C-alpha cells in the first residue's frame, strides 16, 4: 500500500500564491508519475498537472503559465506552485501517483490522497 499525504491548501486572495506538497510513502519500487487533479463543487475531477518520471510535465490549459509542478524523487514528493490564483481555481486538489510495487511485477497502481482545499477569494 501507498499513502499520499497532501499539505499546503488554504484561503488566498485572487492574484496570490500557494504551494501544495504531496509526499508518498509505503511499499514502492518505482513511481511512473505523480500529479495533481482538482474538483470544484458540481464539477468532475480534472487534471491540473502531471509529472512523468523521466518525461516532460503536462498542464491543463487553464493553468499553463501560472502553475508549476516539480518533483523531489529522493523524497517521493511532488509540489504544485500556484501563482496568479483566480477564483475559478477554487477546488479540492488531489494528489495522485502511479506506483509499481515490485521489480517482478510490471503492473502499476493508481493512488490518491485525501485532498486539500484551495479557496481563492475575489
C-alpha positions as CSV (number, residue, x, y, z in Angstrom):
1,X,0.0,0.0,0.0
2,X,1.0,3.6,-0.6
3,X,-0.1,6.6,1.3
4,X,-0.2,10.1,-0.2
5,X,-0.2,13.0,2.3
6,X,-1.0,16.5,0.9
7,X,-0.4,19.8,2.6
8,X,-0.4,23.5,1.7
9,X,-4.0,24.3,0.8
10,X,-5.8,27.3,2.3
11,X,-7.5,30.6,1.6
12,X,-5.9,33.2,-0.6
13,X,-6.9,36.3,-2.4
14,X,-7.1,36.5,-6.1
15,X,-3.6,37.1,-7.5
16,X,-1.9,35.4,-4.6
17,X,0.1,32.2,-4.4
18,X,0.0,28.8,-2.7
19,X,2.3,25.8,-2.8
20,X,0.9,22.3,-2.4
21,X,3.0,19.4,-1.3
22,X,2.3,15.7,-1.5
23,X,4.6,13.0,0.0
24,X,4.3,9.4,-0.9
25,X,5.2,6.6,1.5
26,X,4.9,2.9,1.6
27,X,6.0,-0.1,-0.5
28,X,7.3,1.3,-3.8
29,X,9.7,0.0,-6.3
30,X,9.2,2.9,-8.7
31,X,6.8,5.8,-9.4
32,X,5.7,6.3,-13.0
33,X,4.1,9.7,-12.4
34,X,2.9,12.0,-9.7
35,X,0.5,14.8,-10.2
36,X,-2.5,16.9,-9.2
37,X,-6.2,16.8,-10.0
38,X,-8.8,19.1,-8.7
39,X,-12.6,19.0,-8.3
40,X,-14.8,22.0,-7.8
41,X,-18.4,21.6,-6.4
42,X,-20.7,20.3,-9.2
43,X,-17.8,19.6,-11.5
44,X,-15.9,16.5,-12.5
45,X,-12.4,15.9,-11.3
46,X,-10.0,17.3,-13.8
47,X,-6.2,17.1,-14.4
48,X,-4.2,20.1,-13.3
49,X,-0.6,19.0,-13.8
50,X,1.3,15.7,-14.0
51,X,5.0,15.0,-13.6
52,X,6.0,11.9,-15.5
53,X,9.2,10.3,-14.4
54,X,12.0,11.0,-16.9
55,X,9.4,12.9,-19.0
56,X,8.1,16.4,-19.5
57,X,5.3,17.8,-17.3
58,X,1.8,18.2,-18.6
59,X,-0.5,21.0,-17.6
60,X,-4.1,21.8,-18.1
61,X,-4.5,24.8,-20.5
62,X,-6.3,26.7,-17.7
63,X,-3.2,26.7,-15.5
64,X,-0.3,27.0,-18.0
65,X,2.0,29.8,-17.2
66,X,0.6,30.1,-13.7
67,X,1.2,26.7,-12.1
68,X,4.5,24.8,-11.9
69,X,4.8,21.2,-10.9
70,X,8.1,19.8,-9.6
71,X,9.3,16.6,-8.0
72,X,11.8,15.6,-5.4
73,X,12.4,12.0,-6.3
74,X,14.6,11.3,-3.3
75,X,11.7,12.2,-1.0
76,X,9.0,10.8,-3.3
77,X,7.4,14.2,-3.1
78,X,5.6,16.3,-5.7
79,X,4.9,20.1,-5.4
80,X,2.5,22.4,-7.1
81,X,3.4,26.0,-7.1
82,X,0.3,28.1,-7.9
83,X,0.7,31.7,-8.8
84,X,-1.7,34.3,-10.0
85,X,-4.5,32.4,-8.5
86,X,-8.1,33.1,-9.7
87,X,-11.4,32.4,-8.0
88,X,-12.0,29.7,-10.6
89,X,-9.1,27.8,-9.2
90,X,-11.1,27.2,-6.1
91,X,-11.4,23.4,-5.6
92,X,-10.3,20.4,-3.7
93,X,-6.9,19.5,-5.0
94,X,-6.0,15.8,-5.0
95,X,-2.5,14.3,-5.3
96,X,-2.2,11.1,-7.4
97,X,0.7,8.7,-8.1
98,X,1.1,5.6,-10.3
99,X,3.3,3.2,-8.4
100,X,5.0,0.0,-9.3
101,X,5.4,-2.1,-6.1
102,X,8.0,-4.8,-7.1
103,X,10.7,-5.3,-9.7
104,X,9.0,-8.6,-10.6
105,X,5.5,-7.3,-11.5
106,X,5.2,-4.7,-14.2
107,X,1.8,-3.7,-13.0
108,X,1.5,-0.2,-11.6
109,X,-1.4,1.0,-9.4
110,X,-3.0,4.4,-9.0
111,X,-3.2,6.0,-5.6
112,X,-4.9,9.2,-4.4
113,X,-4.6,11.5,-1.5
114,X,-7.4,12.7,0.7
115,X,-7.5,16.1,-0.9
116,X,-6.7,19.6,0.2
117,X,-9.0,22.6,-0.1
118,X,-7.8,25.7,-2.1
119,X,-10.1,28.7,-1.9
120,X,-9.4,31.8,-3.9
121,X,-11.4,34.9,-2.9
122,X,-12.2,37.7,-5.4
